[in-house]
């Protein structure tokens, strides 16, 4: 994870605060999408996150994604144009 990237740092802080993950991986994929019209217009970046959290226990994939979107809040409108999510419980992470 690139700690120098302010958007990655912001995503990390918000997800840590909301979900207390046992594992958190954030990747800035923006360079792979250089020139993408939507990203240029919104000014937001493309990111991938892998989150392992007990907060996901008993929740569907949709509910897990909603927790992540809620944690990121307004950043989904300003700093993040696209977000790829992998969300696991600690037990699921042991299997994969």
N, C-alpha and C positions, 0 to 999 in steps of 0.2 A: 504494500500500500504506500502510495506516495504522500508522505506527511506534509510536503511542501505545497501541495495543491489545496487551495482554500475550500474548494467545493467538496473534495474528498474529506477533508477535515470536518466540515460542517455536517456532511452525511454521517460520518463516524460518530460525532458527538450526539446527534439527534437519535440515532438508532441505539447507541449505548444507553442513553438516558431513558428511552422508552421501553426497551426490550431486554436490557441486561444480558446480551448474548454471551454464550460460552465461546462462540466463534463468530468472527465478523471479517469478511473479506470484501473489499470495495475496489473495483477496477474502473478507471476512467478510460472509456472506449471512444472518446470524442475524436481522436485523431483518425480513427477508421471511418469516420463519417464526415470528414472535412468536405465542405461545399454542399452538404445536405440542406435543402431549402428550408425545411422546418426548423432545423437547429439554428440556421443563420437568422431567421426571422425572430425566433424566441430568444436567442442568445444563450440558450441552455445547452448543457452537455449531455452526452450519452454515457451511462454508467451501468455496471453490472454489480449486483450485491449477492453475497451468500451469507445467510444469517442462520445461526443455530441458536434457538432460544426455547426455554421451558414455557414461555408465553404462548407458544404455538400448540401446546398440548391440547388435544381434543378439538382443534380448529381445522376447518377445511382450507384448501389452498386459497380460495377466494378470501376467506376471513383473515388468513395470514397476510396476504397482500394488502388488505385494507388496514391492518395494523401498521405495516411498513409505510404506506402512503400517509396515514394519520401522523406518524412520527415525523415524517419529512415535511408535512404541512405545506406552507406557502412556497417552499423550495421547489415543489412539483410544478408550480406556475412560473417560477422565475429562473432557477438555477439548473433545473433538470428537464431536459427535453424528452429523453427516453430512459427507461429503467428496466433492466432485465433482472428478475428476482428468482433466487433459489432460497426457499425457506424450509428449514427442517427442525424437528424436535431433537433433543439430544439423543434419544433412542434411535431415531431415523438416521442421524449422522453416523452412528456407530455401524450401521448396516451398509450404508453407501460407500 
